[in-house]
Amino acid sequence: MKFVAYERAKQGTGASRRLRNVGKTPGIVYGGEGQPLVIELDHNALFHALKKEAFHSSILEMDLGGTVSKVLLRDVQYHPYRQEVQHVDFQRVDANTRLHMKVPLHYKGAEESPAVKVDHCMVNPVINELDVSCLPTDLPEFIEIDLSGLKKGGSLHLNDVKLPKGVKALTHGKQNPVLVSVVLSAAEESAETAADGAAAPAADAKPAAKGGKPAAKAAPAAKTPAAKTPAAKAPAGKK
């Protein structure tokens, strides 16, 4: 990608604020054999360029006063609540020096995998970009990864992926990190839980031991004696 930059004459907080007020964004270019150079860019053009993935992960061509040089975007500072880019940093690219960059991972084929198509699982990306080291000429815009072989209960690790030629992954001490995991969907998990719950009572029921004594019969409830009817009194004799 190519963008146009202009050399900035003035520096400082006040000068940067005045640039932003007239639709410009201050920036700096550093690295390589040259001295750091302060620049300014058109804010609207920069704002739309930053929405493109390639602007963040590929080598850019900076046109500065008719001279084109290769740079990488290194840092962007945004306003806390306005849609405004306040400052950008670029690094010059040396063709013979290895770069350390974050490269996006593009996953494809998950819908065709047995995990999704047969078992109705969900594919959960754990890592969406990968730190890599490579020469400028080997830097990929993105790394595409095929997920069509995923199965239920499985996962995809870094060692399962073939990286582009000349590209080395930087794992920062982690051994073979997980890139993608397969998890059950909420509906499938509820169905399995219900099935396990139904099977549990059947497993817990045990037959009576062979030759065991029959269970004692419950004693009959005690009968309440009927109330006695008082004997009828003899009529009093006549005098």
Backbone as CSV, one residue per row, in Angstrom:
resi,resn,N_x,N_y,N_z,CA_x,CA_y,CA_z,C_x,C_y,C_z
1,MET,0.834,-1.196,0.000,0.000,0.000,0.000,0.873,1.252,0.000
2,LYS,0.346,2.284,-0.617,1.104,3.525,-0.731,0.340,4.667,-0.060
3,PHE,1.050,5.551,0.605,0.424,6.731,1.198,1.362,7.925,1.045
4,VAL,0.798,9.115,1.159,1.553,10.356,0.978,1.754,11.017,2.332
5,ALA,2.984,11.430,2.595,3.322,12.154,3.829,4.040,13.449,3.459
6,TYR,4.028,14.388,4.398,4.681,15.692,4.194,5.593,15.963,5.380
7,GLU,6.721,16.588,5.101,7.647,16.916,6.178,7.026,17.994,7.060
8,ARG,7.173,17.820,8.354,6.580,18.758,9.309,7.622,19.765,9.741
9,ALA,7.259,21.041,9.674,8.219,22.102,9.978,8.332,22.356,11.476
10,LYS,7.219,22.306,12.178,7.223,22.662,13.598,6.878,21.450,14.450
11,GLN,7.428,21.446,15.668,7.162,20.370,16.612,6.594,20.955,17.893
12,GLY,6.170,20.065,18.775,5.643,20.506,20.058,4.143,20.294,20.154
13,THR,3.644,20.382,21.404,2.223,20.135,21.668,1.332,21.132,20.948
14,GLY,1.713,22.417,21.011,0.901,23.447,20.367,0.849,23.277,18.863
15,ALA,1.990,22.958,18.249,2.034,22.766,16.800,1.211,21.554,16.386
16,SER,1.273,20.488,17.163,0.487,19.286,16.859,-1.002,19.559,16.980
17,ARG,-1.402,20.359,17.970,-2.815,20.696,18.134,-3.314,21.518,16.943
18,ARG,-2.496,22.431,16.462,-2.901,23.245,15.317,-3.028,22.380,14.058
19,LEU,-2.148,21.379,13.915,-2.254,20.470,12.772,-3.582,19.713,12.804
20,ARG,-3.941,19.203,13.965,-5.187,18.440,14.082,-6.391,19.319,13.779
21,ASN,-6.320,20.580,14.150,-7.443,21.498,13.915,-7.680,21.753,12.427
22,VAL,-6.661,21.561,11.605,-6.812,21.798,10.164,-6.853,20.474,9.380
23,GLY,-7.142,19.360,10.081,-7.325,18.077,9.405,-6.059,17.331,9.082
24,LYS,-4.989,17.566,9.844,-3.727,16.860,9.646,-3.421,16.014,10.881
25,THR,-2.600,14.982,10.679,-2.173,14.125,11.785,-0.649,14.125,11.861
26,PRO,-0.081,14.471,13.022,1.376,14.428,13.155,1.884,12.996,13.279
27,GLY,3.115,12.782,12.823,3.716,11.458,12.913,5.222,11.533,12.919
28,ILE,5.858,10.381,12.999,7.318,10.306,13.009,7.766,9.051,12.270
29,VAL,8.915,9.145,11.618,9.531,8.003,10.950,10.907,7.809,11.571
30,TYR,11.206,6.575,12.013,12.484,6.322,12.666,13.053,5.002,12.185
31,GLY,14.262,4.701,12.653,14.898,3.428,12.311,15.756,3.536,11.068
32,GLY,16.460,2.450,10.774,17.344,2.441,9.613,18.574,3.298,9.857
33,GLU,19.156,3.769,8.796,20.374,4.564,8.903,20.094,6.055,9.036
34,GLY,18.881,6.489,8.714,18.559,7.908,8.771,18.160,8.365,10.158
35,GLN,18.109,9.665,10.330,17.681,10.264,11.585,16.151,10.259,11.666
36,PRO,15.597,10.277,12.871,14.140,10.382,12.993,13.620,11.610,12.258
37,LEU,12.500,11.436,11.585,11.939,12.501,10.756,10.491,12.730,11.157
38,VAL,10.142,13.977,11.466,8.760,14.299,11.833,7.975,14.600,10.559
39,ILE,6.779,14.054,10.474,5.955,14.185,9.274,4.532,14.559,9.658
40,GLU,3.726,14.864,8.654,2.291,15.067,8.832,1.559,14.385,7.687
41,LEU,0.349,13.930,7.963,-0.450,13.216,6.967,-1.867,13.779,6.960
42,ASP,-2.564,13.605,5.835,-3.970,13.985,5.767,-4.776,13.048,6.662
43,HIS,-5.546,13.623,7.598,-6.226,12.798,8.595,-7.245,11.859,7.976
44,ASN,-8.092,12.350,7.072,-9.149,11.510,6.506,-8.580,10.335,5.717
45,ALA,-7.548,10.601,4.926,-6.931,9.516,4.150,-6.305,8.486,5.082
46,LEU,-5.649,8.956,6.136,-5.043,8.043,7.102,-6.102,7.252,7.860
47,PHE,-7.171,7.914,8.263,-8.229,7.255,9.026,-8.830,6.097,8.239
48,HIS,-9.072,6.296,6.944,-9.657,5.222,6.116,-8.616,4.131,5.839
49,ALA,-7.349,4.502,5.699,-6.308,3.499,5.473,-6.156,2.580,6.676
50,LEU,-6.331,3.130,7.876,-6.180,2.338,9.094,-7.274,1.290,9.258
51,LYS,-8.364,1.416,8.511,-9.428,0.418,8.579,-9.085,-0.833,7.785
52,LYS,-8.030,-0.758,6.968,-7.627,-1.893,6.141,-6.570,-2.720,6.866
53,GLU,-6.778,-4.022,6.890,-5.869,-4.923,7.597,-4.447,-4.833,7.070
54,ALA,-4.306,-4.702,5.751,-2.976,-4.686,5.135,-2.140,-3.493,5.597
55,PHE,-2.779,-2.405,5.975,-2.040,-1.212,6.415,-1.299,-1.480,7.722
56,HIS,-1.791,-2.439,8.493,-1.183,-2.762,9.794,-0.140,-3.869,9.704
57,SER,-0.227,-4.723,8.680,0.605,-5.933,8.696,1.493,-6.110,7.463
58,SER,1.557,-5.127,6.592,2.391,-5.268,5.401,3.335,-4.078,5.266
59,ILE,4.311,-4.221,4.382,5.267,-3.143,4.132,4.585,-2.063,3.296
60,LEU,4.698,-0.820,3.748,4.038,0.309,3.104,5.047,1.136,2.317
61,GLU,4.555,1.795,1.282,5.380,2.706,0.495,4.992,4.136,0.849
62,MET,5.904,4.859,1.465,5.649,6.238,1.877,6.240,7.201,0.851
63,ASP,5.384,8.012,0.258,5.811,9.033,-0.699,6.010,10.334,0.062
64,LEU,7.248,10.727,0.238,7.583,11.948,0.968,8.359,12.872,0.032
65,GLY,7.685,13.895,-0.461,8.329,14.842,-1.358,8.809,14.216,-2.647
66,GLY,8.110,13.227,-3.169,8.487,12.568,-4.407,9.430,11.396,-4.236
67,THR,9.956,11.208,-3.024,10.841,10.073,-2.736,10.047,8.985,-2.026
68,VAL,10.079,7.783,-2.577,9.319,6.672,-1.992,10.260,5.796,-1.174
69,SER,9.871,5.538,0.065,10.642,4.651,0.937,9.705,3.642,1.585
70,LYS,10.270,2.507,1.977,9.472,1.430,2.563,9.470,1.554,4.085
71,VAL,8.276,1.497,4.669,8.125,1.649,6.117,7.090,0.648,6.633
72,LEU,7.056,0.503,7.959,6.050,-0.309,8.642,5.331,0.566,9.662
73,LEU,4.034,0.360,9.795,3.273,1.050,10.842,3.605,0.400,12.175
74,ARG,4.028,1.214,13.142,4.423,0.671,14.432,3.500,1.066,15.577
75,ASP,2.881,2.222,15.505,2.024,2.642,16.622,1.017,3.673,16.129
76,VAL,-0.187,3.594,16.701,-1.254,4.552,16.391,-1.865,5.009,17.710
77,GLN,-2.041,6.311,17.866,-2.684,6.860,19.052,-3.998,7.516,18.635
78,TYR,-5.086,7.062,19.266,-6.417,7.597,18.968,-6.887,8.509,20.095
79,HIS,-7.823,9.388,19.764,-8.457,10.230,20.780,-9.309,9.338,21.670
80,PRO,-9.414,9.655,22.976,-10.155,8.778,23.894,-11.603,8.521,23.495
81,TYR,-12.293,9.507,22.926,-13.703,9.284,22.599,-14.115,9.819,21.226
82,ARG,-13.279,10.593,20.556,-13.606,11.057,19.210,-12.951,10.144,18.176
83,GLN,-13.540,10.092,16.997,-12.947,9.310,15.915,-11.831,10.143,15.283
84,GLU,-10.721,10.184,15.993,-9.611,11.037,15.575,-8.287,10.337,15.846
85,VAL,-7.432,10.306,14.840,-6.085,9.758,14.989,-5.184,10.900,15.431
86,GLN,-4.555,10.751,16.583,-3.762,11.852,17.127,-2.286,11.776,16.748
87,HIS,-1.773,10.560,16.531,-0.343,10.450,16.195,-0.077,9.063,15.619
88,VAL,0.914,8.976,14.697,1.308,7.689,14.121,2.829,7.577,14.096
89,ASP,3.303,6.339,14.278,4.738,6.056,14.200,4.997,5.064,13.081
90,PHE,6.034,5.345,12.269,6.452,4.426,11.215,7.929,4.082,11.413
91,GLN,8.299,2.873,10.987,9.692,2.431,11.062,10.206,2.142,9.658
92,ARG,11.392,2.650,9.359,12.001,2.358,8.058,12.353,0.876,7.966
93,VAL,12.281,0.345,6.761,12.555,-1.063,6.530,13.921,-1.230,5.894
94,ASP,14.730,-2.104,6.499,16.028,-2.465,5.933,15.895,-3.850,5.312
95,ALA,16.212,-3.960,4.036,16.008,-5.217,3.313,16.779,-6.381,3.904
96,ASN,17.867,-6.112,4.632,18.715,-7.190,5.165,18.510,-7.432,6.660
97,THR,17.539,-6.769,7.246,17.281,-6.914,8.680,15.952,-7.614,8.902
98,ARG,15.958,-8.658,9.748,14.728,-9.394,10.026,13.758,-8.505,10.804
99,LEU,12.488,-8.680,10.488,11.435,-7.907,11.137,10.727,-8.752,12.182
100,HIS,10.200,-8.094,13.205,9.292,-8.723,14.152,7.934,-8.059,13.953
101,MET,6.957,-8.857,13.514,5.634,-8.305,13.188,4.533,-9.228,13.683
102,LYS,3.344,-8.640,13.879,2.143,-9.425,14.152,1.399,-9.612,12.832
103,VAL,1.172,-10.851,12.456,0.521,-11.164,11.182,-0.853,-11.778,11.475
104,PRO,-1.921,-11.270,10.845,-3.265,-11.838,11.072,-3.362,-13.290,10.604
105,LEU,-4.186,-14.068,11.301,-4.485,-15.446,10.915,-5.882,-15.486,10.308
106,HIS,-5.982,-16.002,9.102,-7.274,-16.150,8.429,-7.651,-17.631,8.436
107,TYR,-8.730,-17.965,9.154,-9.183,-19.354,9.242,-10.262,-19.611,8.179
108,LYS,-10.194,-20.788,7.563,-11.203,-21.154,6.559,-11.535,-22.646,6.689
109,GLY,-12.694,-23.034,6.156,-13.074,-24.444,6.082,-13.683,-25.019,7.341
110,ALA,-13.949,-24.200,8.365,-14.507,-24.735,9.609,-15.890,-25.350,9.384
111,GLU,-16.696,-24.744,8.494,-18.056,-25.245,8.253,-18.054,-26.629,7.613
112,GLU,-16.960,-26.979,6.944,-16.883,-28.286,6.282,-16.242,-29.360,7.156
113,SER,-15.810,-29.012,8.347,-15.132,-29.978,9.216,-16.144,-30.920,9.858
114,PRO,-15.735,-32.159,10.194,-16.635,-33.077,10.904,-17.129,-32.511,12.228
115,ALA,-16.309,-31.689,12.887,-16.703,-31.126,14.175,-17.960,-30.277,14.046
116,VAL,-18.048,-29.506,12.966,-19.202,-28.619,12.773,-20.308,-29.298,11.984
117,LYS,-19.931,-29.953,10.881,-20.924,-30.517,9.956,-21.632,-31.736,10.524
118,VAL,-20.919,-32.564,11.287,-21.498,-33.808,11.796,-21.914,-33.684,13.258
119,ASP,-21.013,-33.156,14.081,-21.255,-33.127,15.532,-21.792,-31.790,16.033
120,HIS,-21.980,-30.825,15.136,-22.588,-29.535,15.479,-21.846,-28.817,16.615
121,CYS,-20.526,-28.918,16.579,-19.712,-28.223,17.583,-19.432,-26.792,17.119
122,MET,-18.802,-26.040,17.995,-18.400,-24.673,17.687,-16.877,-24.600,17.634
123,VAL,-16.361,-23.879,16.640,-14.913,-23.682,16.498,-14.554,-22.350,17.133
124,ASN,-13.672,-22.392,18.109,-13.336,-21.203,18.888,-11.882,-20.798,18.641
125,PRO,-11.635,-19.717,17.860,-10.255,-19.252,17.659,-9.671,-18.712,18.960
126,VAL,-8.520,-19.220,19.340,-7.842,-18.768,20.558,-6.858,-17.642,20.235
127,ILE,-6.223,-17.705,19.078,-5.252,-16.704,18.634,-5.661,-16.211,17.250
128,ASN,-5.765,-14.890,17.094,-6.166,-14.309,15.814,-5.010,-13.658,15.058
129,GLU,-3.865,-13.517,15.702,-2.676,-13.000,15.033,-1.442,-13.639,15.658
130,LEU,-0.405,-13.746,14.858,0.782,-14.476,15.272,2.003,-13.585,15.156
131,ASP,2.840,-13.571,16.197,4.113,-12.859,16.140,5.091,-13.663,15.295
132,VAL,5.675,-12.998,14.304,6.601,-13.702,13.419,7.879,-12.895,13.246
133,SER,8.905,-13.586,12.801,10.187,-12.969,12.456,10.536,-13.402,11.040
134,CYS,10.900,-12.420,10.192,11.247,-12.728,8.806,11.916,-11.522,8.161
135,LEU,12.470,-11.740,6.991,13.009,-10.640,6.203,11.856,-9.887,5.538
136,PRO,12.051,-8.614,5.215,10.971,-7.830,4.601,10.367,-8.487,3.364
137,THR,11.191,-9.120,2.552,10.675,-9.731,1.324,9.806,-10.959,1.597
138,ASP,9.916,-11.548,2.797,9.148,-12.751,3.142,7.914,-12.447,3.993
139,LEU,7.708,-11.185,4.333,6.603,-10.843,5.233,5.261,-11.076,4.540
140,PRO,4.422,-11.986,5.080,3.098,-12.211,4.473,2.088,-11.193,4.992
141,GLU,1.118,-10.872,4.155,0.053,-9.965,4.590,-0.826,-10.640,5.635
142,PHE,-1.035,-11.955,5.475,-1.776,-12.766,6.442,-1.362,-14.222,6.236
143,ILE,-1.735,-15.073,7.208,-1.466,-16.513,7.110,-2.803,-17.237,7.104
144,GLU,-3.055,-18.001,6.036,-4.326,-18.715,5.904,-4.193,-20.127,6.472
145,ILE,-5.179,-20.531,7.274,-5.139,-21.836,7.946,-6.436,-22.596,7.661
146,ASP,-6.313,-23.828,7.201,-7.461,-24.681,6.849,-7.930,-25.459,8.079
147,LEU,-9.211,-25.343,8.394,-9.782,-26.010,9.566,-10.718,-27.158,9.187
148,SER,-10.703,-27.580,7.936,-11.661,-28.592,7.479,-11.422,-29.973,8.101
149,GLY,-10.279,-30.192,8.737,-10.001,-31.489,9.348,-10.324,-31.573,10.828
150,LEU,-10.864,-30.519,11.410,-11.155,-30.524,12.848,-12.236,-31.541,13.193
151,LYS,-12.060,-32.199,14.354,-13.029,-33.170,14.831,-13.479,-32.812,16.238
152,LYS,-14.571,-33.421,16.654,-15.133,-33.170,17.976,-14.101,-33.464,19.063
153,GLY,-13.960,-32.514,19.991,-13.020,-32.676,21.087,-11.582,-32.388,20.714
154,GLY,-11.327,-31.975,19.473,-9.958,-31.733,19.021,-9.557,-30.276,19.151
155,SER,-8.366,-29.964,18.682,-7.840,-28.601,18.688,-6.724,-28.515,17.644
156,LEU,-6.362,-27.305,17.294,-5.301,-27.069,16.331,-4.170,-26.315,17.012
157,HIS,-2.958,-26.869,16.950,-1.794,-26.255,17.573,-0.889,-25.623,16.510
158,LEU,0.028,-24.817,16.980,0.937,-24.126,16.067,1.748,-25.116,15.236
159,ASN,2.177,-26.222,15.849,2.987,-27.211,15.127,2.207,-27.905,14.007
160,ASP,0.873,-27.775,14.027,0.053,-28.380,12.980,-0.022,-27.515,11.720
161,VAL,0.527,-26.292,11.804,0.406,-25.332,10.703,1.739,-25.190,9.980
162,LYS,1.694,-25.187,8.661,2.885,-24.950,7.861,2.980,-23.457,7.565
163,LEU,4.001,-22.807,8.101,4.182,-21.365,7.913,4.804,-21.077,6.552
164,PRO,4.578,-19.873,6.016,5.189,-19.514,4.728,6.711,-19.582,4.791
165,LYS,7.310,-19.712,3.652,8.765,-19.815,3.562,9.444,-18.577,4.159
166,GLY,10.459,-18.825,4.987,11.231,-17.742,5.582,10.613,-17.124,6.821
167,VAL,9.435,-17.609,7.229,8.719,-17.040,8.368,8.876,-17.951,9.588
168,LYS,9.268,-17.358,10.698,9.436,-18.098,11.949,8.501,-17.513,13.003
169,ALA,7.776,-18.405,13.689,6.847,-17.952,14.725,7.588,-17.660,16.019
170,LEU,7.168,-16.598,16.706,7.722,-16.231,18.005,6.663,-16.536,19.054
171,THR,6.929,-17.543,19.888,5.927,-17.983,20.865,6.170,-17.444,22.260
172,HIS,7.252,-16.707,22.467,7.545,-16.072,23.761,7.530,-17.074,24.916
173,GLY,8.177,-18.194,24.706,8.319,-19.190,25.767,7.225,-20.235,25.816
174,LYS,6.141,-20.057,25.100,5.055,-21.043,25.105,5.372,-22.157,24.108
175,GLN,5.248,-23.382,24.559,5.531,-24.533,23.718,4.270,-24.950,22.957
176,ASN,4.312,-24.838,21.641,3.229,-25.299,20.785,1.855,-24.796,21.249
177,PRO,1.620,-23.486,21.225,0.344,-22.942,21.713,-0.852,-23.379,20.869
178,VAL,-2.019,-23.382,21.503,-3.272,-23.731,20.820,-3.736,-22.534,20.006
179,LEU,-4.067,-22.767,18.735,-4.596,-21.713,17.873,-6.123,-21.742,17.832
180,VAL,-6.685,-22.962,17.772,-8.137,-23.130,17.653,-8.565,-24.312,18.509
181,SER,-9.673,-24.159,19.210,-10.225,-25.273,19.991,-11.653,-25.551,19.531
182,VAL,-12.104,-26.791,19.750,-13.457,-27.204,19.383,-14.254,-27.407,20.661
183,VAL,-15.386,-26.723,20.752,-16.231,-26.826,21.949,-17.645,-27.204,21.529
184,LEU,-18.376,-27.833,22.449,-19.766,-28.185,22.186,-20.627,-26.939,22.178
185,SER,-21.627,-26.918,21.316,-22.581,-25.815,21.333,-23.460,-25.949,22.575
186,ALA,-24.154,-24.888,22.933,-24.994,-24.904,24.136,-26.074,-25.977,24.036
187,ALA,-26.664,-26.134,22.848,-27.725,-27.131,22.674,-27.188,-28.549,22.824
188,GLU,-26.005,-28.799,22.214,-25.423,-30.136,22.303,-24.987,-30.450,23.731
189,GLU,-24.451,-29.454,24.413,-24.007,-29.672,25.793,-25.198,-29.970,26.692
190,SER,-26.337,-29.278,26.491,-27.541,-29.538,27.281,-28.070,-30.932,27.017
191,ALA,-28.011,-31.362,25.751,-28.501,-32.705,25.410,-27.651,-33.777,26.065
192,GLU,-26.313,-33.573,26.055,-25.436,-34.565,26.682,-25.644,-34.596,28.196
193,THR,-25.844,-33.431,28.797,-26.075,-33.375,30.243,-27.360,-34.098,30.603
194,ALA,-28.412,-33.883,29.780,-29.687,-34.557,30.040,-29.555,-36.069,29.893
195,ALA,-28.795,-36.508,28.889,-28.605,-37.949,28.678,-27.835,-38.570,29.841
196,ASP,-26.818,-37.864,30.323,-26.062,-38.378,31.467,-26.930,-38.443,32.715
197,GLY,-27.791,-37.445,32.887,-28.671,-37.436,34.055,-29.683,-38.561,34.024
198,ALA,-30.158,-38.922,32.810,-31.121,-40.011,32.696,-30.472,-41.363,32.929
199,ALA,-29.199,-41.467,32.562,-28.506,-42.744,32.721,-28.088,-42.994,34.161
200,ALA,-27.921,-41.945,34.945,-27.429,-42.093,36.315,-28.362,-42.916,37.202
201,PRO,-29.709,-42.656,37.246,-30.577,-43.477,38.119,-30.529,-44.948,37.755
202,ALA,-30.465,-45.275,36.455,-30.423,-46.683,36.045,-29.144,-47.350,36.521
203,ALA,-28.046,-46.598,36.488,-26.772,-47.172,36.927,-26.747,-47.372,38.434
204,ASP,-27.457,-46.487,39.153,-27.438,-46.576,40.617,-28.322,-47.704,41.133
205,ALA,-29.335,-48.123,40.378,-30.252,-49.164,40.848,-29.532,-50.504,40.883
206,LYS,-29.532,-51.194,42.035,-28.832,-52.472,42.201,-29.832,-53.570,42.555
207,PRO,-29.750,-54.796,41.961,-30.659,-55.904,42.312,-30.363,-56.402,43.719
208,ALA,-31.363,-57.034,44.334,-31.191,-57.566,45.686,-30.162,-58.685,45.669
209,ALA,-29.367,-58.778,46.722,-28.316,-59.803,46.802,-28.947,-61.189,46.776
210,LYS,-28.285,-62.128,46.035,-28.812,-63.487,45.920,-28.825,-64.156,47.290
211,GLY,-29.959,-64.726,47.639,-30.070,-65.419,48.915,-30.287,-64.478,50.075
212,GLY,-30.486,-63.259,49.812,-30.679,-62.297,50.890,-32.044,-62.476,51.515
213,LYS,-32.186,-61.970,52.686,-33.469,-62.080,53.377,-34.449,-61.087,52.785
214,PRO,-35.670,-61.544,52.656,-36.680,-60.610,52.150,-36.862,-59.469,53.131
215,ALA,-37.241,-58.381,52.609,-37.426,-57.208,53.471,-38.569,-57.480,54.422
216,ALA,-38.384,-57.026,55.634,-39.413,-57.243,56.648,-40.656,-56.461,56.292
217,LYS,-41.818,-57.144,56.529,-43.082,-56.476,56.245,-43.363,-55.458,57.324
218,ALA,-43.959,-54.433,56.883,-44.296,-53.372,57.840,-45.340,-53.881,58.803
219,ALA,-45.160,-53.594,60.074,-46.125,-54.021,61.078,-47.435,-53.322,60.842
220,PRO,-48.514,-54.093,61.006,-49.827,-53.451,60.804,-50.054,-52.368,61.834
221,ALA,-50.760,-51.419,61.429,-51.016,-50.290,62.342,-51.882,-50.777,63.496
222,ALA,-51.569,-50.303,64.690,-52.341,-50.711,65.868,-53.768,-50.188,65.772
223,LYS,-54.684,-51.120,66.117,-56.089,-50.713,66.036,-56.488,-49.972,67.290
224,THR,-57.220,-48.938,67.116,-57.726,-48.182,68.266,-58.969,-48.874,68.779
225,PRO,-58.962,-49.272,70.063,-60.167,-49.963,70.583,-61.396,-49.079,70.479
226,ALA,-62.466,-49.774,70.125,-63.720,-49.014,69.985,-64.193,-48.560,71.356
227,ALA,-64.741,-47.421,71.394,-65.260,-46.873,72.687,-66.463,-47.702,73.152
228,LYS,-66.464,-48.031,74.414,-67.575,-48.831,74.943,-68.805,-47.974,75.160
229,THR,-69.928,-48.586,74.768,-71.192,-47.853,74.954,-71.644,-48.085,76.393
230,PRO,-71.884,-47.033,77.124,-72.287,-47.235,78.535,-73.603,-48.029,78.611
231,ALA,-73.672,-48.937,79.616,-74.888,-49.754,79.772,-76.068,-48.886,80.141
232,ALA,-77.196,-49.267,79.589,-78.386,-48.474,79.876,-78.805,-48.685,81.326
233,LYS,-79.155,-47.570,81.988,-79.553,-47.662,83.386,-80.971,-48.209,83.495
234,ALA,-81.153,-49.077,84.535,-82.504,-49.609,84.749,-83.408,-48.519,85.209
235,PRO,-84.664,-48.533,84.767,-85.598,-47.454,85.217,-85.816,-47.538,86.706
236,ALA,-85.916,-46.387,87.238,-86.104,-46.357,88.722,-87.455,-47.005,89.107
237,GLY,-87.444,-47.761,90.181,-88.681,-48.438,90.611,-89.703,-47.427,91.097
238,LYS,-91.000,-47.788,90.938,-92.060,-46.896,91.381,-92.244,-47.066,92.865
239,LYS,-92.482,-45.962,93.475,-92.747,-46.027,94.925,-94.194,-46.307,95.163
